[in-house]
């Protein structure tokens, strides 16, 4: 937790109303720069040569499965053992991040519900990689978890600065009030076409002007599961590592997938 976060009164009526009016709220410097840098370094250990999306970093089995090729390319057994130990360290770190008390307390305050962590993702948009040009279609995160009440919430943590230039997000204020929108289902994990995201028809959004989401290292974006958002290409030389944590209120139903 950063010094600035400790000093600010974030549990205000203004912030509460802002979240429920817009469907999102940005908390500046909620996490320290040191924590973000350490988190980024561990995630990069698990990244492949293309710096593709990594899913469920808090689970050792998922990390090992996604790094299988990297493990097989190591020259000897000792190197493989040491690397899998680092992956275990990475999984433990992201599990602790998912349980971060500042993040969880803030969600509990916003929703008046006990929240449960479901998933962890990271999107690098690494300069020079094929995923740097990846631009997500307008979509709602709840469309993947399919909670009928739209109570899924995404928490995005900027591990570096994020702007439109380096592949940042565009948010549609108030779009969460439209409810669960029809969407074209698309592959959204290590896809080939560079345009992931369960695409929402823009006819639903014609009266909403998207807002660029600018984040600095350590800033945290809390986003309602029905808040429509998209992302741009990374046209800079800076990577845009963004950790995405997913939560749902305790007792709510969701689609666990496979």
N, C-alpha and C positions, 0 to 999 in steps of 0.2 A: 504494500500500500504506500503510495507516494505521500510526501509531506503536504502537497497542495490538496490532495483528497481529504486528508485528515482535518484540514483547516476549514474546508467548505461545508456549508449546511446544505446537503444534497436532499435531505428528507423534507422537502418543502412542498407546500400546496401548489406552488408555481410549477415545480418539476413534475409533480404527479399529474397535474392537469395537462402539461405539455406532452407527456407520454401518451395519454389517452386521447388527446386531440390529434396528434400527428402520427401516432403509431410507432414512435421511436424516440429515444433520447440519447444524447452523447454526453458521457461523463469524462471531462478532461483529466488526464493524468491519474486515473484511478489505480493503475498499476505502475510500479517503478520501472524506469528505463533498464535498470540492471536485470530485473526479472524478465523483461521482454527480450533482452539480448541473450540471456541464458536459454530461454524458451526457443528462440530462433536457432541457436547453435545446436540444441538437441534435435530439433526437427530436421535440420539439414543433414544430420548424421544418417537419418532414415530415408532421405530423399533419393530418388533414382537420378539417372543422368539427365532426364528431361525436366526434373523438378515438378513432376506431376502431383496432383492432389493426393494427400495422404488422409485416409479415413480411420477413425477410431484409434487415435494415437495413445489413448489411455488404456488400450488393451494390448498386452504383449503378443497375443496370438495373431492379432490383425497386423501389428507392426512387422513381425517375422514373415508373415505371408506376403505382405507387400514388398518386403526387402529380399525375397527368396533369391532373385537373380543376383543381387549384390552379394549375398552370402555365398552363393555357389561359385562366384568369380574369385573369392579369396583363396590364396594359394595353399594354406595349410589349416589343419584342425585348430591349432592354437589361435590363429587369427579369427576363425569363425566363432570360437567360443568367446573371445574378448568382444567381438562385435555384437553378438547376441546379448551379452551382459550389458553393453551400452544401450541396446534397445530396451532392455528391462528397466534400466534407469530412466530412459525417455518415457516409457509407459507410466512409471510411478509419478514422474513429474507432471504429466498431463492429467493423471487421475487427481492429483492434488489441486491442479489448476481448475478442473471441473468442479471441485468441492470448495473453491476459494470462498471464504466466509463473507468478504465484502461484496462479491458478486451475488452470492446466494441471498444475503440479507437484503440487498437492494431489490431483487426480484420478488422476494417475499413481501416487501413493503408495497411494491407496485401492484401486485396481484392479490394480496391478502391470502395467499395460499403457500403451503410448503412446496418447494420445487424439487424435482428429481432430475439429475443429469442423465442424458441419453446418449450423447455423441460428442465427438471432437473431430474437427477437420482442420487442415491447413491448406491454404492456396498461396503459392509462392509468387506466381507471375514473374519468374526469374528472367532477368535480362538475357536475351540471346536464346532462350528456350522456346520450344514450339507453343508452350502454354502462355507465353508473354502476350501473344496476340489473341488470347481467349477472351471473348466478351460474352457475358451471360445475358440471355433474353430476360425481359420483364417477367418476374415470377414471384410466387409466394412460397416461403419455406414450409408452411403448413401443408402444402400439396404433397409433400413427400411423406409426412407422418400421418396425415389424414385424421387429425383430431376434429371431430364434428363441431366442437365449440371454438375452434381456432385459438386454443390456449397454448399452443406451442410457442416458445420464445427463443430467439436466437441472440446470442451474445458474441459480438465480434470484437476481437482485441487486435489493435494495430501494433505489430512488432517493428514497423518502420513507419515513416510518414506515408499517408495515402491521399492521393488527389486524382482528379480525372486524368491527368497526364500520365500517371503510372498505373493506370488500370483500376481506379477507384470506383465506388458505388454511386449510383443515382437512386435517390429515395423518392417515393410518391407520397407526400404528406396526406394523411387522412384516408388513404386507400384501404386501410384495415377495416374501415366502416362499411366497405362494400361487401364484406363477407367472403365466403369461399367462392372464388371465381373459376369458371371453366378454363381449362388449360390444355395445351397440346403437350402430351407426355414426351420427354426427350431424355436421352442418356445423359446423365450429369455426373459421371465419374470416369475420368480418363477417356473422355469421348474423342472422336476422330474429327468431327466437323468444326470444332472451335466455337460452336454456338450452343452451349448447354443451357439448361434451365427450362422447367416446364412452362412453356411460353403462353402468356396471357394475351388475348386479343386486345390491341390498343384502343378498340372502341370503348372499352370499359374505363379507359384512362384519359379520354380526350379532354376532360374538364379539369385535369390535375397536372400542374406543371412540376416536373421532377426537379429535385434539389440535389446538387452535388454534395457528397458526404466527404468532408475533409477531416482527416484524423492525423494526429501526431503520435509518436511512439508512446504507448502507455494509455492512450485514450481508449475508452470502451463504449461501444454502441449497443444499446439494448433495443431490440426490434421485435415488434408484435409479429406473430406467425402469419397474419394476413396482410402485413405491410408489403406492398409491391415494391420491388427493387430490381435493378439490373447493374451491370458493370461495363466499363469501357476497356479497350485494348491498353496495354502498357506500351506507350510510345516514348518512354524515357530509358535511361541507362540504369535506373534504380529498380530493384526488386520491390514487390509489394506483399511481403509475407503477412497474411491475415489469418489469425486463428478464429475458428467459428465453433462455438459451444452451443449445444442444443439442450433445452430443458422443457419439462412439462409439469403441471401441478400434480402432486401425489394423488393417485386414484383415477386420473383421467385415462381414457382409452386411446390407443394409437396403433398404427400399423407398424409392427416390428420388422417387416420385410423378411429377408432370408438370414 
